[in-house]
């Protein structure tokens, strides 16, 4: 993808409805393509989840459902299963709710309990057979999806020494990544002999890692690279030999490729890598920044450059940035200001 020339992030729409800060966003898989309207889920400090759908006629998004009266505290994270059949929501009430779209309504079909306190993040694996949750109790839980919307906890992973901010499955392999206030990213895999999940690698300060809390991570399209963001005001790019990983070589370790520093002066809360290779970041300075790989100088490994910075994207902290799963130039952002914004990346003439 060639990113020569000037670009702008054009505000397409503001989605209003949440009455408190909006924490997280999730585009429903396989929507926004082949005539299927794009669907976006959002979750908030107002204890609700909202489902937004794009009108094929006008292109604008409308709220189609409000999922409420289930969580009793902030809903911090939401994620669709790969098929789009189920939506998982993690809450500060220590539960994870599983929602199913039945008829015209969303029903809570299962509630997962076990974390001692706030659940911070939820993530499905590529096949939809496993769900991971993490929280302030420093633990990561892996749940197996059973028939009849039953979920069984198959592993509780203790290894982080602080609040775990985010869990994210690798896009194609059953390898789980978690990032924490303890300044590390941990990589978890199943031991083929014992079926036990274990930590196979920790990326910390001694690995050219972050020097402060790690907030979020995201993978590029083939899963061979990962970007992480932190309180230390940097983005870091990590790489692994994807061919070795796919062949089942558990020793295919991740290593630091480069650090993007000097671009942010406040905490970076969210990062997301688009299919065509654009990294978006959302931060405490209310701005959204986009980065692309600099193809001109590959002598010492990859380097990245700022494509654009959208100042005052929101009135307050930007908590989440998410590229649409299908429409690769559509970006959604969520903020402490209670707003969700839909943006389109456009080339300027």
MIPA-986719 format. One record per residue (C-alpha): residue in three letters; z, x, y. Coordinates in steps of 0.001 Angstrom, whole numbers, plus 524288, in hexadecimal, padded with zeros to 5 digits. Example, Ala and Ser with C-alpha at 12.3 -4.5 7.8 and 13.67 -1.06 7.14 Angstrom:
MIPA-986719
ALA81E788300C7EE6C
SER81BE4835667FBDC
end
This chain:
MIPA-986719
UNK800008000080000
UNK7FC08805A880CFE
UNK805AC803AF81820
UNK7FDE080A0C822FD
UNK7FE238031983010
UNK808547FA7B8365B
UNK80FD37EF8283001
UNK818CA7E4C0834AC
UNK822C47DC6582DCA
UNK81F927CED5832DA
UNK82A157C46383274
UNK8242D7B8AF82B80
UNK82FDE7AF9A82A71
UNK83E9E7AE8C82BF1
UNK845787A70582128
UNK851707A01382687
UNK85B9E798F981E6A
UNK866487A23D819F9
UNK872BA7A1008221E
UNK877E07AEB781F77
UNK872497BC4681D0B
UNK867377BD1F81334
UNK869977C7BF80930
UNK85E617C81A7FFBF
UNK850A37C33A7FD05
UNK848647C1C07F0BD
UNK83A157BDF47EF9C
UNK837447B5BE7E3A1
UNK82E2E7BD0D7DA3F
UNK8201B7B86D7D8C3
UNK820A87AFE47E4DE
UNK818087B1B87F0CF
UNK80C187B3DB7E82F
UNK801837AB7F7E1AB
UNK804CE79FC87EA00
UNK813457A00A7E634
UNK81B6A79F457F2B2
UNK824227AB037F598
UNK832977A8417F317
UNK83DEE7AFEF7F8F2
UNK84C7C7AEE67F5C5
UNK856EF7B2CC7FFA5
UNK865BB7B38B7FE93
UNK870347B3B1808D5
UNK87E317B49380D5E
UNK87D697A5BB80EBE
UNK87F487A4F87FFBA
UNK8719C79F747FDA5
UNK8647B7A3987F863
UNK8582C79E637FEAF
UNK84ADC79D227F85C
UNK83F5679E29801AE
UNK8315B79AB97FE3D
UNK824E379DF080581
UNK81BFF79296808C3
UNK80E187955C803E9
UNK808DF78D4080F2F
UNK80FFD7939B81A9D
UNK814CC7A075814D6
UNK8226F79DC781A28
UNK82ED279DA78120D
UNK837BE791E081089
UNK84510790B980A3D
UNK84314789627FD6E
UNK850E0789FA7F7F2
UNK85EC078DD07FB88
UNK866E57926E7EFED
UNK874E378F987F3B9
UNK8824278B147EF02
UNK8821F795307E41C
UNK8865F7A20B7EA1C
UNK893227A1877F1B9
UNK890DC7ADED7F998
UNK8859C7B6107FF14
UNK8796D7B6D67F691
UNK875F07C53F7F747
UNK86A2A7C6D57EE5F
UNK85F447BEE07E83B
UNK854B07C2527DE5D
UNK84A3F7BAB17D6FE
UNK847E97BD207C899
UNK83A6B7C3247C620
UNK834E97B6047C1C4
UNK83A837AF6C7CDE5
UNK841627A59F7C51D
UNK84F3F7A9A47C8B9
UNK855D67AE267D53D
UNK8624A7B6457D471
UNK86BBC7B6797DFFB
UNK8776D7BF8A7E160
UNK882D57BBBA7E9E4
UNK88F487C0E37EFFA
UNK896197B6407E7E3
UNK894A27BFD87DC50
UNK88A9E7B76D7D532
UNK87C147B81B7D2A9
UNK875237AAF87D224
UNK8688E7A8837CAA9
UNK85FBA79DFE7D047
UNK8543A797407CA00
UNK849AF78F487D0A7
UNK84A53782567C958
UNK8413F777C47CE2A
UNK8422A778A47DCD8
UNK84FFE77E067DD24
UNK856E878AD47DAC8
UNK86236789707D149
UNK86CEC793487CE95
UNK86B5B794EC7BFDB
UNK874EC7A00D7BD99
UNK880117A72B7C468
UNK883207B5327C0B0
UNK891247B9757C287
UNK8978D7C6977C040
UNK8973D7CEB07CC93
UNK8A4B57D0117D2C4
UNK89FBD7CD347E072
UNK8936E7CD3B7E8BD
UNK886607CDD97E1B0
UNK87D567D5E27EA51
UNK8703B7D60B7E344
UNK868907CFD27D820
UNK85C1E7D4C57D18B
UNK853867D0967C5F4
UNK84C947DA357BD24
UNK83DB77D9E07BC10
UNK83D737D0D07B042
UNK8481E7C7AA7B51D
UNK8507B7CA327A913
UNK85B757D1197B075
UNK862A87CE987BD2F
UNK86AEA7D8D17C41B
UNK875D57D6037CDD9
UNK87EB07DF0E7D596
UNK889CE7DDF67DF17
UNK895577E2A27E6C9
UNK89D057E4B47DA2A
UNK894A97F12E7D837
UNK88E8A7EBD17CBC6
UNK880C17E8887C75D
UNK87F017DD987BD66
UNK8733A7DB977B4A9
UNK870FE7CDCE7AF87
UNK867BD7C9DE7A4B3
UNK860387BD497A6BD
UNK861B67B47D79AD9
UNK85ADB7A792797B4
UNK85FE679B7979E93
UNK863447A2A47AB3F
UNK86E907A9B67A4B2
UNK872087B7637A960
UNK879C87C16A7A1BD
UNK87FA67CD8F7A7B7
UNK87AD47D8F879F76
UNK880877E40D7A79B
UNK889E67E6D07B2BB
UNK8867F7F3E37B8C5
UNK891867FB3F7BF57
UNK88D6F807B47C5FD
UNK88CDB805837D48C
UNK89949808B37DBF8
UNK896B27FF0C7E70F
UNK8908D7F1D57EA21
UNK8830E7F0AD7E3A3
UNK879847EBAF7EDF3
UNK86D3F7E93F7E618
UNK867A77E8CF7D869
UNK859197E9A67D5ED
UNK8518D7EA627C927
UNK846077F37F7C806
UNK8396D7EB7D7C9DC
UNK8345B7EDFC7BC1C
UNK83F027F4717B3E7
UNK84C7C7EFC67AFC0
UNK8535A7F9EC7B812
UNK85D457F54A7C220
UNK860437FB9B7CF3B
UNK86C897F9477D751
UNK870A17FE587E496
UNK87E247FEDF7EA41
UNK887AB801C67F525
UNK88B0180DEA7ED21
UNK87E68813EC7F2C5
UNK8775F814457E5A1
UNK86C6D80D9C7DE41
UNK86EFB80C317CFB9
UNK864A280A2F7C553
UNK8684A802A77B908
UNK86112801807AC1D
UNK863CC7FC2B79EA8
UNK867438060879431
UNK85D3F8039D78973
UNK866E3806D677E9F
UNK872D37FF41782E6
UNK86D027F49E78BBB
UNK8773B7F8A6795CA
UNK8732E7F9EB7A3E8
UNK876C2806CA7AA2A
UNK8748680E617B6AC
UNK8695B817EC7B44B
UNK868CD81DBE7C1FB
UNK8705F81DBE7CEC1
UNK8695E8211D7DB5F
UNK8737F8264E7E4DD
UNK8751A82FA27F01E
UNK8734083B897E767
UNK865DD836227E375
UNK8615A835E27F1D1
UNK8666F827FB7F1E1
UNK86D2E81FBB7FC1F
UNK879708240580330
UNK87E6C8163D805B1
UNK87DE4808857FFCF
UNK87108804F67F948
UNK86D247F70D7FCC4
UNK860647F4167F5F2
UNK8550A7F9357EDFC
UNK847137F5527EAE9
UNK83BFA7FA2B7E236
UNK82DC27FCC47E509
UNK823897F4E67DDA2
UNK822B97FD577D16A
UNK83147800307D0BB
UNK82F7D80EE17D1C2
UNK8362B80FC77DEF6
UNK84264809C87E4D2
UNK8472E808CC7F2D4
UNK8559E807AA7F658
UNK85C63804F68034A
UNK869D28083E80830
UNK87494808948124A
UNK8709E816D581430
UNK864E6811B881C24
UNK85AAE816E9812A6
UNK850DD811B080902
UNK84F0681A067FCF5
UNK8435E81A357F3D4
UNK845B281D6D7E57E
UNK83BD581F8A7DAB9
UNK83B3F81FD27CBEE
UNK830C1822787C1E3
UNK82CD38146E7BF17
UNK824B38184D7B31D
UNK8306281EEC7ACCD
UNK838F9813487B036
UNK82F53809A87AA32
UNK82EAA811A679DB8
UNK83D3A80F2A79C39
UNK8419881CAF7A067
UNK84F1E819FC7A5C5
UNK84F8D827B77AB48
UNK844FD824DB7B54F
UNK84E32826EE7C090
UNK84CCC823067CEBE
UNK84C5282D567D952
UNK84C9582D687E828
UNK83EFC82E637EE2D
UNK8418E82D0B7FCBD
UNK84AAB8278D80723
UNK8469581F48812C1
UNK850578229781D54
UNK8506F8216682C08
UNK84A5A813E082C12
UNK856B780BA482B5F
UNK8631980CD883387
UNK86AAA801C682CFD
UNK86D687FE2381ECB
UNK861647FA7A816BC
UNK864B47EE3180F06
UNK858037EAF080836
UNK84BC67F19280353
UNK83FEE7EC1C7FC27
UNK833707F2937F766
UNK827017EA5B7F7F6
UNK81C817EA4A7ED7B
UNK813617F1DF7F64C
UNK81D7D7FC487F923
UNK823E57F839805EA
UNK8329B7FA33806A8
UNK839C87F08580F68
UNK847B67F2DF81417
UNK851667E9C781A96
UNK85CF57EF58821F3
UNK868D17ED2782A89
UNK860EF7F01B836D0
UNK859F97E2D783539
UNK84CE97E9A7832C3
UNK8432C7E9C08279C
UNK83BEE7F664824A9
UNK8302E7F8AA81BEF
UNK82D16805B681586
UNK8214180A8480DF7
UNK81E70816BD80647
UNK817F28215480E53
UNK80C2B824BA805F3
UNK808468308A80E3B
UNK812CE83A1F80A24
UNK8168783A3F7FBCD
UNK819C7848B87FB0F
UNK8286A847387F8F9
UNK827F3839DD7F28E
UNK8268B82CC87F973
UNK82A2082A6A80796
UNK82B0281D5B80E7E
UNK8283A8194B81C5D
UNK82C5B80DFF824F5
UNK82182803D28255F
UNK828737FB4C82F46
UNK835BD7F75783487
UNK838407E9318383D
UNK8434B7E9888422C
UNK84BBD7DD64843C2
UNK845EC7D77483776
UNK852997CF9E8371E
UNK85DFF7CDA28406D
UNK8677B7D3D3836B8
UNK867DB7DC3F82A50
UNK85BFF7DB2682175
UNK861F57D91E813ED
UNK855D47D75A80BAD
UNK847517DA8B80C49
UNK83E527D5DB80164
UNK82FAD7D6F47FFE9
UNK8298E7CADF7F9F7
UNK827007CC817EB7C
UNK818B87C8B27ECE9
UNK8147C7C8FA7FB2C
UNK816C87D76B7FD0E
UNK8166F7D73480BE8
UNK8206D7CC4780D55
UNK82E797D0B380FAE
UNK83AC47C86981082
UNK847237CD0781757
UNK854ED7C77F817FE
UNK85FC67CA3D8218B
UNK86DC37C84A825F2
UNK867BF7BFC78309F
UNK865DE7B51882657
UNK857287B5F882748
UNK84C847B8F281D75
UNK83FBC7BDDC82301
UNK832587BE6D81CB8
UNK829DB7C9B182173
UNK81BFF7CDE581EF8
UNK817897DBED81FAF
UNK80AC27DC128272B
UNK8013D7E6DF82B0E
UNK7FF157E78083994
UNK7F0E27E83B83DE1
end
